[in-house]
Amino acid sequence: MDFNAVHPKELDTNLFRMIDDEWLLICCYDEENGRENMMTASWGGMGILWNKEVCFLFVRPQRYTHDLLEKQDRFSVCVLPEEYKSAHKVCGSQSGRCVDKMTATGLHEADFDGVKAVAESKLVFIVKQLYRDDLIQNGFREESLLKHYPADDFHTVYVCEIEKIFQKKD
Ligand SMILES: Cc1cc2nc3c(=O)[nH]c(=O)nc-3n(C[C@H](O)[C@H](O)[C@H](O)COP(=O)(O)O)c2cc1C
């Protein structure tokens, strides 16, 4: 494979730029349709919790990815190189309920430790859910943030252990 395993502390990437500017792809396997589904995500974070390296993902309940995450604990979070950014036009707006996003984007599936990911990625995080819960209106200390939820579609937050990171070789 053209990837090296990297320890989280050796990762030489600005996580703020990566998440906010390059965006993530949450990749889940869809057993029912026998294909991988990818969803663009740009809200989340990575850090330390319970002495583990973790990522935090925020997924609205209407996403197909939400259905898939309720059924599978291990999945991947991928970061595409700039030349594949256009794939987010599909992955960030169309639902895997209706579209085979792998075909629609021309990306390719890859297997990392039994978890599906995107072969063209520059970074692949193999993650495992540790905790999930739904945000609630009463939890907001800053009322103006509720503008993000006109339909009361509060995100589910998933706290996932980062089991492994694979970085594309130069
Ligand atoms: C730049 C960008 C960032 C996004 N970030 C998130 C996010 O963090 N959480 C979320 O629930 N949806 C987010 N979305 C919306 C989903 O990617 C979009 O609704 C997608 O079509 C859902 O796909 P799915 O139904 O196959 O899961 C984002 C979309 C874009 C374009």
The ligand as an SDF file (V2000), in Angstrom:
LIG
                    3D

 31 33  0  0  0  0  0  0  0  0999 V2000
  -18.3030   21.7720    3.6530 C   0  0  0  0  0  0  0  0  0  0  0  0
  -19.4150   20.9190    4.2320 C   0  0  0  0  0  0  0  0  0  0  0  0
  -19.3510   20.5140    5.5560 C   0  0  0  0  0  0  0  0  0  0  0  0
  -20.3610   19.7490    6.1320 C   0  0  0  0  0  0  0  0  0  0  0  0
  -20.2540   19.3580    7.4320 N   0  0  0  0  0  0  0  0  0  0  0  0
  -21.2450   18.6140    7.9950 C   0  0  0  0  0  0  0  0  0  0  0  0
  -21.1250   18.1890    9.3460 C   0  0  0  0  0  0  0  0  0  0  0  0
  -20.1050   18.4050   10.0380 O   0  0  0  0  0  0  0  0  0  0  0  0
  -22.1710   17.5000    9.8880 N   0  0  0  0  0  0  0  0  0  0  0  0
  -23.3110   17.1900    9.1590 C   0  0  0  0  0  0  0  0  0  0  0  0
  -24.2310   16.5730    9.7030 O   0  0  0  0  0  0  0  0  0  0  0  0
  -23.4140   17.5590    7.8500 N   0  0  0  0  0  0  0  0  0  0  0  0
  -22.4030   18.2450    7.2530 C   0  0  0  0  0  0  0  0  0  0  0  0
  -22.4870   18.5970    5.9350 N   0  0  0  0  0  0  0  0  0  0  0  0
  -23.6530   18.1650    5.1280 C   0  0  0  0  0  0  0  0  0  0  0  0
  -23.5120   16.7130    4.6060 C   0  0  0  0  0  0  0  0  0  0  0  0
  -22.2290   16.4750    4.0670 O   0  0  0  0  0  0  0  0  0  0  0  0
  -24.5680   16.4670    3.4960 C   0  0  0  0  0  0  0  0  0  0  0  0
  -25.8690   16.6760    4.0120 O   0  0  0  0  0  0  0  0  0  0  0  0
  -24.4560   15.0800    2.8630 C   0  0  0  0  0  0  0  0  0  0  0  0
  -25.1870   15.0970    1.6660 O   0  0  0  0  0  0  0  0  0  0  0  0
  -24.9620   13.9660    3.7630 C   0  0  0  0  0  0  0  0  0  0  0  0
  -24.7490   12.7430    3.0980 O   0  0  0  0  0  0  0  0  0  0  0  0
  -25.4260   11.3700    3.5590 P   0  0  0  0  0  0  0  0  0  0  0  0
  -26.9370   11.6240    3.5790 O   0  0  0  0  0  0  0  0  0  0  0  0
  -25.0310   10.3790    2.5030 O   0  0  0  0  0  0  0  0  0  0  0  0
  -24.9050   11.0230    4.9020 O   0  0  0  0  0  0  0  0  0  0  0  0
  -21.4860   19.3620    5.3400 C   0  0  0  0  0  0  0  0  0  0  0  0
  -21.5510   19.7550    3.9900 C   0  0  0  0  0  0  0  0  0  0  0  0
  -20.5320   20.5250    3.4300 C   0  0  0  0  0  0  0  0  0  0  0  0
  -20.6110   20.9230    1.9790 C   0  0  0  0  0  0  0  0  0  0  0  0
  1  2  1  0
  2  3  1  0
  2 30  2  0
  3  4  2  0
  4  5  1  0
  4 28  1  0
  5  6  2  0
  6  7  1  0
  6 13  1  0
  7  8  2  0
  7  9  1  0
  9 10  1  0
 10 11  2  0
 10 12  1  0
 12 13  2  0
 13 14  1  0
 14 15  1  0
 14 28  1  0
 15 16  1  0
 16 17  1  0
 16 18  1  0
 18 19  1  0
 18 20  1  0
 20 21  1  0
 20 22  1  0
 22 23  1  0
 23 24  1  0
 24 25  2  0
 24 26  1  0
 24 27  1  0
 28 29  2  0
 29 30  1  0
 30 31  1  0
M  END
$$$$
